[in-house]
Amino acid sequence: MKRFFLLFILFLFTISCKKEASQINTEKITISERVSYTINEADITINSGKFKNVISKEKLPFKKAMLLNSSLIGYFSELDLENKITGVSSPEYIFSEKIHHLINENKILNIGNEQKYDIEKILSAKPEVIFTNYVPNFANTYEILKHSGIEIIFLDEFMEQDPLEKSKYLLLFGKLFGAEKKSENAFETIEKNYFKIKKLASGNNNRPNVLCNEMYGSQWFLPGGNSFVSRLINDAGGNYILKENKELVSVPLSFEEVFIKAENVSYWINISPHRSKKELLTLNPNYKKMKAFNSGKLYMINNREKDNANDYFESGVVRCDLVLRDYFKIFHPEDKIFSSEPLIYMKELK
């Protein structure tokens, strides 16, 4: 009986040790409410929305990746991982000169667009992993690629509303491509810069009223009060006219509704590319009635634009600190701390 008791105690002790070892050897990294990854001795588990990928560590770091949406290019560029990319879709929307150079050298393939992907070309190139936003219409395509042994990782980064959480995706890419230290340093720099600017803005009592976007057809789609753009405006020291709204998505309003809300707006930002204010007026003559148009400052997001490609939607996705700095410079021209640094993504419309 005594022997049985001792064996039972030893069994419990062994289980306890195993459980403790498991806890010690498991690490969870949270990117956002949507995305996280857990590391243990054998594999990495990525949770992204409703999707899960369990990847053996033996497959890492990845060496051959394809990207089905250009917004992910910025992460690879920030970590100098362009040489890991073997295929992209819709290259006409990619801003990076280095990526285009690799495409011209046939080191990166054009694998189609959001209407149709070249499955044969993808399969013949044998990528280890494909990153993409999830598009229901391509469910069959995803299954074909998975059955061919390709890891499909769905990252809907466009749904993230916290600017720094978008930037934090760097840690995931760093882990998957053997660039952990570089990704940690990059995100730490972005985060530090962001909080520095946010602190400067919070100490400034001048918070000018800000309007965003423009009319499309009969409606003006304003970013919701809890949206990505709204948070950037607030953190840069602006007073967004829809800040009290609780929506994450865009809110459609009539011109009359916006006209009333924008009565005392000083800055009108994120306007689509136009050659002049006069051209903007030809699209909607009602703008002439607005104080923002007549006496405010208007800014477009096309300072780094080339044909169909706009770097605001590429590197700007990752470098939220630089986007925030642009907004801060616009809203607070009296602050000279960044006066020697030009706007990166924004351009004034005159």
N, C-alpha and C positions, 0 to 999 in steps of 0.2 A: 504493500500500500504506500509505504514511504517512497519507494522507488518510482511508482506511478505518479505520485505527487510532484517529485522532483522533475520528472520528464515533462509533466504538464506545465510547470513553471518555466522550464527551459524553452518549451514550445511557444509560450506567450512572449517570452523575452525575445525569441527569434523573430516572431511576427512584428513585435514592437520596433525592433531594430530595422527590419525591412521597411516598415512604414516610415520610420524616421529618415532612413536613407533615401527613400523615394521623395520625401518632402524636400530634403536638402538638394537633391539632384534635379528638381523641377523648378523652372523659372518661367514666370509669365510676364510678358511685356504688353502693356496696354497702349495702343495707339489712340483709340477713341472708343466711344460707346459701340461703334460698328465693327471695329477691327482690333484684333489682338493676336498674339502668337505665344505658344507655350513650347519651351525647350526641355527635353529630357535627354537621357543618355543615348537613346536610339533614334529619335526623330524630332521633327518640328511640326507642330499642329497650328495651322493658320485658320482663324475664324474671321470670316468677312461677311457680315450680314447673315444670310441664311445658309451660306456655303462654308464648307470645311475642307481643308487639304491637310493630309497627314503625309509628310515628306521624310523619307529616310535620310539620315545624315550622310549616308554613303553616297547619295546623289549630289551632295553639296560640296563646294559651291557650284552653282550653275555656271555653265560656260557659253551656252547658246540659247538666247531668248528672242521671242518675237513679241511685238507690241501692236495691238489692234486699235489703240486710240492714242493720239499724239499728246494728250495731256500728261501721259506718263513719261514722256521723253525727258522732261525737266529733271526728274529724279536721277536718271542715268547720267545726264550731263553734269549734274552737281557732284556726282561721285566718280566722274571720269570712267564710266562703264560703257561708253558707246561701242567699244570693241566687243562687247558681249551680245550686242544686238545683231541678229542675222536676218530679220525681216520686220517691215513696218507696213501699215496700211495708210492710204491717202497721204503720200509724202508731200503733196502740194500744200498741206496744212502744217508742215513741220518747219520751224524757224531755224533750228540749229544748222549752222554751216558745216560743222563736222559730220553730222549725219548725212547731209547731202553729198559731201565729199566721199563718204563711204558707199553711198548708193551709186555714185558715178563710177566708183571703182569695182562695182558688183560685189562688194563685201556685205552689203545689206540689200535684201531683195524687196521689191515692191510686191506685196502679197494681196493687192486688191483694195477694196474700200468697203464702207459700211453697207453698200448695196449687195456686194458679192465678193467673197474671198476666194482666192485661187487655192483650193484645197490640195491639188496635185503639187503645186509649187511648195506649199507648206510642208507636206509630207516628205517630199524629196529632199528638203533641206534638213530634216530631222532635228527640229529644235527640242531642247529638253523641257522648256516651259514657255507658255504663252500667257501674257497678262492682258486682260481686257475688262471693259465694263460688261455687265451682263445684259444681253439683248435677247428677249424671249424668242424673237423670230429666228435666231441662230442656234436654237437648242439642239437641233439635229446635227449641225456642223460641230458643235462642241462635243457631242457624243462620238462622232467619227474620229475626232482628234484624240479624245481620251482613250478610245479603243486601240489607237495606234501607239499608245504608251507616252503620250505627251501630257505633261501636267498643265492643267488649265486653272489659273488663279484669277478669280473675279475680284477686282478692286474698284468699287464705285466711289472714287475719291471726290467726285463732283458733288456728292451728297453731304460731304462734311461741311459744317457751318462754322467751325472754330478754325481760324487761320493757322494757328500753330499745330493743330492736329493734322491738318493737311500736310504740313511740312514734316511732321513726325513719321510719315510713311518712309522717310529716308532710312530709319532704323530697320525696317523690314527688308528693304532692298539691300542694305548693307549686310544683313545677316545671310540672305540668300545667295549673295555673290561674293562673300568673303571680304567685305569692306566694312567690317564692324566699326573699327576705330575711326575710320574716315567719316562714316555716317554719324557716329556719336559726336565727333568734333564739329561737323557741319551743322547738325541740329542745335548743338549747344550755342554756337555762334549766332544762328538765326534767332533762337529764343532770347539770348542775351540782348541782341540788338532790338528786338521787338519790344521787350519790357522797358528798355532804356527810352525808346521813343514814346511809349505809352505813358511812362512816368512824367516825361516832359510835358505831354499833352494834358495830363490830369492836373498839373500845376499851373496851367494857363487858364485864367478866368474867361478869356475870350473864346466862345464856342459859336462860330458862325453857322447859320442855317444852311443846310445842304440838300440839294435836289439830285436825283439820280435817273439815268436812262432817258428815253424819249418816247414819243408816240409811235405806235405801230398800228396802222389802220385807224380804228376808232377808239383804241384803248392805250393807256399808258401803264406799262407793267413796271411797278415799283418793287424793289426787293423788300421782302417781309422784314419786320422789325427785329427778328432773331436770325436773320440771314447772314451769310458770310460777309457780304458787302456792308451791311448795316453795322456789324461788329468792327470792321475796319474803320469805318467813318467815326464811330464812337471812340475807338482807341486812339485815333489820330487827332481827337479834339474837335470833331465836328458835331453839329446838332442836326441829326438826320430827321427830316420832316415826318417820317413814318416810324420813328423809334418806339412809340408806344404800342405799335402793332405787335402781335405775338407769333405771327406766321414765320415759317422757315422759307416758304416758297414765295414766288412773285405774286403780287396783289394787283389785279387789273382795276384801273380807275379811269373815269372819264376825264377829258381835258378840264372840264369845269371843277371837278373835285380836286385835281392837282393844282389848278390855278389858285383856289382858295387856300390850300395847305402851303403853297409855295410863295405866299404873299411877301415874305421878308427874306427870301433866299439870297445869299451872297455868292454861293458857289454851285454850279450845275456841272456834275461830273459824269463820267462813264458814258459819254455820248459816242455814238457810232462815228466812224471816219467821215468827215466832210471837208471840202476845200475851204469853206468860209461860212461865216454866220449867215451870209446872204443865201448860200445854197441850202442851209438848214431851213431857212425861212420859206423857200420854195416848196419844201415838203409839207409844211404846215404853217400857213400865214398867222395862225392864232398865237404862235410863239411871240409875235411882236407885242402882244398885250401883256406879256409877263415881265415883271421887274427883273427877274434873273437874266432874261435875254438882253434887256436894255442896259442895265447897269451892273450886272453881276459878272463873274468870271466863268467861262465855259471851258471844260477840259474833255478831250477825247482820250481813248486808251490805245492809240496807234503810234506811239513814239518809236516803238520797235516792231515795225510791220514790213513784210516783204511779200508782195503778191497776195496770196490767200493766207499766209502764215502770220500769226501775231504772237510775239513772245510773252505777252501778258498772260496768255493761256498755256504757256509752256514753262519757262523758268519762273514766271510770276506765280504759278501754282505752288512752287516750292519755296521761293524767296518772299514769303509774306512780309518779312522785315523791310525789304526794299519797296514793296507796294505801299506799306504803311508809311515809310519815309516820304514817298511821293505825296501821299495825301496830307501828311503833316506839313510839308513845305508849301502845299497849295493853301491849306486852311490858315497857316500861321506864317505869312511872309515876313512878319516883323521879327520873328525868331531867326537869328543869324547863325545858329549852330551848324546848319547844313547848307549855308548859303553858297559855299564853294562847290557843292555837289549838284550836278544837273539832274533834272527829272529823268527817270529811266523809262517808265511805261506810259506816262501821261504827256499829253501835248495840248497846249492852249489853242482853242478855236477862236479866231479873230475875224 
